Amino acid sequence: MILKKGTQVKVISGKDKGKTGEILEINRKLNKVKIKSICMNKKHLKPTKENKGGIISKEGFIHQSNVKNIDVKKKEKKIVNK
């Protein structure tokens, strides 16, 4: 499976099973990917001069074996043929 930044993928296992999103970041050493709005984690930030602080949600990494490529071109062809 070829994974690149910006590719559309679907999660096939885990708490976000069935959701789709775009790859934001890839960690080839650990075989993990970060997908837009998938595997959201809460992070507590202390207030500083620059930041207000509070609770922030950010994406976490998910193992690449738990995602599947979605070929947009094939999907469009199927819709046209119906």
N, C-alpha and C positions, 0 to 999 in steps of 0.2 A: 504494500500500500504506500502510495506516494503522498506525503503530507507536506504542504507548503503554507507559508503565511498567507492568509487571505482566502484559503480554501473553505468551502462550506462542508461541514461534517454533521453527523447525527450521532447522539450518544446512545449506545446500545445496552449499557448496564450501569447500575448505580442509582443514586437518589434522583438524578436528573434524566433518567431513561426516557427516550422518545423526543427529547428537545433537540433543536438544531441551532447551530451558530457558526460563526466565522473564527478561524484560528488567529489568535493574536500573537502568540509566542510559542516557540518550540525549544525544549531542552533535550537535545539528542543524547546527551550523556546518561540521563536518567530515563529516557524514553517517555517523556511526558509532554503534554500540550496544554496551553491555556486557551480557553474558548470564551468568546464574548458572552457575558451574562449566564455562564454555567459554573456550577460549583462555587457559589458566592460565599465568602467567609467574612465574618465580622471582625473588625480590628478597632481596638480602643486606643485613641490618641490623646496624649497629654496636651493641655493648652500651652502654647508658647507665644512668643511675640509675633511670629509669622502665621501660625495656625490657631484657629479657634479651639480645636480639640473636639472630642466627642466620639461617636461610633461611626465608622466608615465601612461600607461593604465593598469588597474587591474580589476579583476572580482568583481562584486557586487552580493549581495544576491537576490534571486528570491523566491517567495512564493511556497511552496511545492504543492499547488493545481494546479499550472501552469505547472507541469511536469508529465510525464508518464514513467513508467518502460519499458525498451526494453529488452525482453528476447532473448539473443543471441542464446541460444540452439534451441528455436523454429524457429528462422529465418533460421538457418543452415539446419534444417530438411525440411523446405518448399522448399529450393533451391535444395536439393538432390532429393526430390520426383518429381520434374518437368521433 
